[in-house]
Amino acid sequence: MSADSDTSSAIKEHTMGLPGYSASTSQDSNITIDNHESSTNNKKAEILLAPLPVQESLRLSKNKLRKKRNYEKILTQRPIKRKREKELRKQKGLNKKSLGKDEKFALTEKLKAALNGTNQVVIDCQFDDKMSDKQRDRLAQQLRRVYASNKASQQPVHLTFSSLPESSEFFQLCCRKNDGFSNYVIDRKEQNVSELFSNDKIVYLSPDSTNVLSEFWPDKVYVIGGIVDESRHKNISLSFSKSIDITTARLPIDEYFVAEKGSGGTFKKVLCVNQVFDIILEWHKTKDWVKAITAGLPERAGFVAKST
């Protein structure tokens, strides 16, 4: 039997069971295929022997099929997302350029005035040696967001970055990651919080504390631990606070919010440094815990405010 006959037979065998296909069963049929027809039939054989979409989907498990569809959806939406992000960056650039000298001077003066104010918030940067390089990068970004939020606020707080000497590797990292970091209008201190303030003034915010925060008092100094993903470093801020005998407190998330069943949320109450800071700013603005926590608690956490 010739190679062309073998190809034709392979096509028939493969396609015999396919819907809509019928073939002659006559044994006396003689098929002559010239070189051109042979090439054409070989191509047809490749097409017919290729996996069909329906057959492919049957071979995939439901989980793999869902992941495949999600990936295809992401690929489809990616150009739209990139275009939107580009427009947002452009708008931010225009907003920056639109600020005249007077506006910039006013912003700087507002932050300087806050340094003489009573509402004090400290970001404690002493834990940088407990984190990976990736986590330190993320913390540097979060410090930038903290400063941006304070700068944009109508009621900025007295902001301090403690345990952050210029000679430290983390300070140098912050300068590389954040334009103008060394010129931030903040109090940057080399000392630890316990060296800067008396213990009776300090309230260290920790998700592991048993004390619930009721409000922010102007005569207290509220400290946020500069640690990324504290869930991996369980009780690190709480342990430090106990070791030097200072008060701790947690945000009243459980008292004002409840996990929404079926939301698919993470239900995590360990927040980023900038998220905690945004909650503090919003509380000073509204004196409303629901509004304040909503400002910092991400939607993906899956919490909703309790009905009153």
Buried (B, 14 or more C-beta within 10 A) or exposed (E): EEEBEEBBEBBBEEBEEEEEEEEEEEEEEEEEBEEEEBEEBBEBBEEBEEEEEEEEEEEEEEEEBEEEEEEEEEEEEEEEEEEEEEEEEEEEEEEEEEEEEEEEEEBEEBBEEBBEEEBBBBBBBBBBEBBEEEBBBBBBBBBBBBBEBBBEBEEBBBBBBBBBEEEBEBBEBBBEBBEEBEEBBBBBBBEBBBEBBEEEBBBBBBBBBEEEBEEBEEEBBBBBBBBBBBEEBEBBBBEBBEEEEBBBBBBBBEEBBEBEEEBEBEEBBBBBBBBBBBBBBBBBBEEEBBBBBBBBBEEEBBBBBEEE
